[in-house]
Amino acid sequence: MDFYIVLGLERGASASEIKRAYKRLARRYHPDINPGDRLAAVQFRQIAEAYETLIDPDRRRRYDVHGVAVRGGEAEPFGFEGFDFSVSVEGAAASTFGDLFADVFRPPSPPDNARGADLHHTIDLSFERAMTGGPETIAVTRQVACHRCNGAGRTSVAETRCPHCHGSGVVKSARGHMVFAKPCPDCDGSGRIRMARCPACGGSQLEARAETLTVNVPPGLADGARVRVPRKGHAGRDGREAGDLYITVRVRPHPLFQREGDDVHVSVPLAIHEAALGARIEVPALDGAARVRVPPGTQSGQRFRVRERGFPSARDGRRGDLVVEVRIALPKLLDERSKELLREFGRINGDDPRRDLLAPGEADGEATTR
C-alpha cells in the first residue's frame, strides 16, 4: 500500500498539501458519513494511517527509505489474516499482483441519500391571482414506490439453489496464490434463491407515476417566489422519506398595474378642469374601484396613495398601498366656444409657467448671444 497513492499525492507533496488531501478524503470516507459501509471504513483507516505517517517528518523520511510505515523505530508487520494460501491457481484464472489490490483502491459507490430527491415545477399566475392566492392544480411526474413489489425491489419466487454459488452460499476469487471468500451477493449467503429482481421496476424499487396535485398558493407572492410542498418530491429507496416539491411562481404582467414591493402603481388620466378645480375621481384597483380626492391645482405626474389596497405581504399578511399617478389629459377636439374660454382663461391667468426656466434677458424678449 503506497501512502502517497492512498492520499492521491506526489512523493514531493508539502505538509499543507497532505493536510488538504486528508481533510478532503476524510470527509468522504468517514464512518459517520457512511454508516454500515465496511469498504468505506477500511478506506478511512488507510487514509488515517497514510496521513499519520506522512505528516510526521521523521516517520515520512523512514517511510521514504524503507517503503513501510514505521512507529518507534520498528516497521509495522503486514498481516495476512483471513487469506487462504492453500490453493494455487494458474493459467487464465490466475490474477496478477495488481489485481490483488484492485478492489481496495476502487472508490466505493456513493451511499444512497437518506431521503428522496427534490422535485421542481413552475406555474404561471395572473397578476390578480398572485394577489389573492388560493388552490392551484398542477400535474407532476414523480418517482414513487413500485406497485408490483411495494418498493422492495424483489418479489418472491419458488425456492431454488443459487446458480452463482451452487448452493454453498460463498463465492471465492483467486489472486495469485491467495483465495478470497465472501458471502454470495445473489443469495445473501444462504445458498438458496427465494427472491428475484422485480420485473416491473428492475430492482430499482421505484417507478415513474404522473399525479395531479392541488397546491395552496399563499397570497401576495412575487414573480420568482418559491413554494415548498413537503414530501411531494421523489420517493426514497428502502422506504426512506420522500423529497420535497418546490414550485417556482411566474407572475404575468398586467396592462394597467405594476408592482413595487407590496405597493401597486397605476397611472390614470385627469381632465384639465379636474386638475385645476379639484375633484373626487374613481380609479381602478385590483379588488374593485377606489376613490381619490384630487386637490385644486394638481400637477401632471403627482401621486396619491390609497392605504392598504396593494398586495398582501408574504411575510406578515399586511397589505401595501395603491399608488395613483395622475396625468393631465387635454381634450382631443375643441369647439370655438371651448377655445375662447381657454383664451380667456389664459388672459386672466397670464403667468408664464416657463418663466422660471428662462434667463432674465430671454424673459424680457431681449436677444442674447451665447
NUKE-27507 format. One record per residue (C-alpha): residue in three letters; x, y, z. Coordinates in steps of 0.001 Angstrom, whole numbers, plus 500000, padded with zeros to 6 digits. Example, Ala and Ser with C-alpha at 12.3 -4.5 7.8 and 13.67 -1.06 7.14 Angstrom:
BEGIN
ALA512300495500507800 SER513670498940507140 
//
This chain:
BEGIN
MET500000500000500000 ASP501570503260498843 PHE500549506040501217 TYR501091508657498532 ILE498672506853496217 VAL496135506491499059 LEU496121510279499542 GLY496398510993495805 LEU499686512918496186 GLU503078513109494531 ARG506052511970496595 GLY507297515544496989 ALA503980516871498385 SER504203519559501046 ALA502711519309504542 SER499876521662503599 GLU499023519501500559 ILE498988516409502789 LYS496593518097505221 ARG494256519247502424 ALA494205515774500861 TYR493480514156504231 LYS490616516535505056 ARG489058516031501630 LEU489208512232501794 ALA488241512017505467 ARG485026513939504781 ARG484232511470502014 TYR485016508159503742 HIS484419508873507452 PRO482335506073509075 ASP479834508594510431 ILE479081509706506868 ASN478950506115505569 PRO477204504086508279 GLY477322500366507639 ASP479725500692504670 ARG482598498345505538 LEU484608499255502453 ALA484457502940503374 ALA485630502080506908 VAL488635500208505533 GLN489401503077503192 PHE489205505574506057 ARG491665503563508173 GLN494109503524505268 ILE493699507272504805 ALA494280507933508508 GLU497366505700508587 ALA498792507379505488 TYR498216510820506969 GLU499790509951510347 THR502874508615508589 LEU503403511353506005 ILE502591514342508244 ASP505352513368510713 PRO508755514348509205 ASP510731511502510877 ARG508199508808510047 ARG507866510111506500 ARG511639510050506000 ARG511843506444507219 TYR508854505504505067 ASP510506507020502004 VAL513645504986502732 HIS512166501638503791 GLY508816501769501974 VAL506847500727505066 ALA505213502596507933 VAL507496502909510954 ARG506497503554514564 GLY509028503836517341 GLY511840502826515015 GLU510254499482514087 ALA508491498561510915 GLU504851497636511317 PRO504166493988510487 PHE501976493343507498 GLY499156490979508369 PHE497807488277506076 GLU494993487158508353 GLY491930485943506501 PHE493822484927503357 ASP493843481366502096 PHE497175480185500638 SER496092476550500287 VAL495001476884496681 SER497250477759493777 VAL495580478967490614 GLU497491479083487400 GLY496752479916483813 ALA493974482215482674 ALA492229482004486049 ALA495251483401487872 SER495338487114488628 THR498274489469488599 PHE499622491173491713 GLY497932494373490547 ASP494569492615490558 LEU495094491758494229 PHE494536495366495291 ALA492099496364492541 ASP489112496160494871 VAL490915498021497665 PHE491716501084495578 ARG488454501169493647 PRO486432504090495045 PRO483264502889496776 SER479946503710495210 PRO478298506735496800 PRO475761505893499506 ASP472059506362498844 ASN470583509612500039 ALA468745509479503328 ARG465663510776501507 GLY464290511031498015 ALA465344513716495554 ASP463524517043495436 LEU461208517835492545 HIS460888521227490831 HIS457917522697488977 THR456904526098487562 ILE453413527639487437 ASP452138530817485747 LEU449783533106487671 SER447868536160486594 PHE448560539440488392 GLU445239539189490215 ARG445752535531491177 ALA449160536324492641 MET447478538885494873 THR444678536676496173 GLY446421533280496148 GLY444384530111496509 PRO444365526470495356 GLU446142525611492114 THR446034522247490356 ILE449298521028488822 ALA450403517829487084 VAL453792516329488008 THR455623513100487250 ARG457458511744490283 GLN459205508575491398 VAL457061506508493789 ALA457317503041495312 CYS456846500315492729 HIS453289498978492755 ARG454430495426491953 CYS456940494918494775 ASN455713497723497067 GLY459134499341496939 ALA461140496264497927 GLY462814495786494544 ARG462321491995494777 THR459466489560494533 SER459045486065495966 VAL459759483100493674 ALA459832479328494094 GLU462925478388496123 THR465835477081494061 ARG469536476538494513 CYS471607479628493869 PRO473262479227490436 HIS476021481682491320 CYS477490479903494357 HIS475981476477493515 GLY474239476371496888 SER477353476906499021 GLY476477480480499992 VAL480087481511499396 VAL481897482760496331 LYS485673482592496013 SER488062484639493949 ALA491726483798493429 ARG494540486317493435 GLY497752484530492576 HIS498338482012495380 MET495649483543497594 VAL491937482757497592 PHE489378485216498947 ALA485954484034500152 LYS482909486219500718 PRO479145485691501050 CYS477373485248497759 PRO475707488546496805 ASP472938486826494827 CYS471552484760497715 ASP472942486793500648 GLY474994483788501721 SER472065481401502127 GLY472770479272499067 ARG469071479387498135 ILE467207481751495869 ARG463858482798497349 MET463582486303495888 ALA464091487624492375 ARG464500491091490947 CYS461122492778490455 PRO460219492672486744 ALA458251495915486962 CYS460952498203488380 GLY464019496122487546 GLY465047496099491202 SER465207499889491489 GLN462246499889493941 LEU460753502949492216 GLU458613503724489212 ALA457542506940487484 ARG453948507987488029 ALA452004511033486821 GLU449993512713489569 THR447635515656489843 LEU448199517724492969 THR446236520611494456 VAL448610523169495956 ASN447539526097498117 VAL449377529189496806 PRO449813531857499517 PRO448539535359498653 GLY450997538092497731 LEU453700536014496039 ALA456060537954493794 ASP457450536837490463 GLY460173534222491047 ALA458965533229494530 ARG459097529551495509 VAL456545527445497360 ARG457695524288499178 VAL455364521319499410 PRO456825518797501903 ARG457244515146500893 LYS455805515566497406 GLY459128515037495643 HIS460610511716494548 ALA460228508788496935 GLY463313507481498741 ARG464658503973498349 ASP464265501361501072 GLY461189503147502427 ARG463053506381503154 GLU461199509698503298 ALA460287511379500019 GLY461893514646498963 ASP460064517967498675 LEU458309519650495776 TYR459470523203495012 ILE457133525332492901 THR458515528472491236 VAL455876531159490617 ARG455887533211487418 VAL453532536227487515 ARG452280537536484185 PRO452486541334483731 HIS449303543444483905 PRO448372546053481264 LEU447445548672483906 PHE449182547839487169 GLN452801547489488199 ARG454109546079491444 GLU456870547674493521 GLY457405545735496709 ASP453905545280498132 ASP452624548524496564 VAL450622548588493335 HIS451149551521490947 VAL448630552731488380 SER448600555753486055 VAL445229557445485339 PRO444284560409483113 LEU442950563610484696 ALA440859566229482886 ILE442219569759482858 HIS439282571167484800 GLU439608568404487428 ALA443251569268487891 ALA442534572979488144 LEU439414572910490310 GLY439924569665492200 ALA437653566632492137 ARG436864563229493538 ILE437648560593490944 GLU437312556830490752 VAL440449554858489861 PRO440860551148489095 ALA442190548823491767 LEU442818545075491835 ASP439955544498494256 GLY437480546993492793 ALA437398550749492191 ALA438914553188494689 ARG438039556874495230 VAL440774559504495274 ARG440419563189496229 VAL442351565402493822 PRO443022568875495324 PRO442805572052493220 GLY445962572853491298 THR447094569267490910 GLN450020568899488532 SER450604566167485990 GLY452708563359487475 GLN451533563990491036 ARG450957560838493080 PHE448295559907495607 ARG448339556954497966 VAL445339554807498877 ARG446161552872502031 GLU446048549050502143 ARG444829548493498597 GLY448014546806497347 PHE449439543276497683 PRO449390541417500998 SER452874540789502344 ALA454023537179502001 ARG455741537559505399 ASP453108539015507717 GLY449998539483505537 ARG449932543306505883 ARG448776544941502677 GLY450704547503500698 ASP449186550648499179 LEU447699551640495847 VAL449805554462494383 VAL447891556550491821 GLU449826558802489430 VAL447696561348487522 ARG448434562528484005 ILE446624565638482800 ALA444863564888479522 LEU443758567616477125 PRO440535567134475160 LYS441150565849471658 LEU438698568230469928 LEU437765571753470954 ASP434863573761469569 GLU435079577541469178 ARG433347578206472473 SER435839575995474349 LYS438766577656472599 GLU437533581107473530 LEU437109580086477142 LEU440679578770477224 ARG441978582011475687 GLU440109583999478307 PHE441496581726480987 GLY444974582411479652 ARG444445586160479714 ILE443151586126483282 ASN445911583808484489 GLY448712585346482463 ASP451642583941484374 ASP454062582131482073 PRO454659578645483528 ARG458090578583481813 ARG459220581906483230 ASP461463580353485871 LEU463233578293483199 LEU464285581285481109 ALA467200583669481595 PRO466259587232482640 GLY467079588676479197 GLU465092585980477414 ALA462099586570479671 ASP462064590249478629 GLY462208589340474974 GLU465811590559474543 ALA468148588683472267 THR471278587346473900 THR474467585977472420 ARG475826582700473718 
//
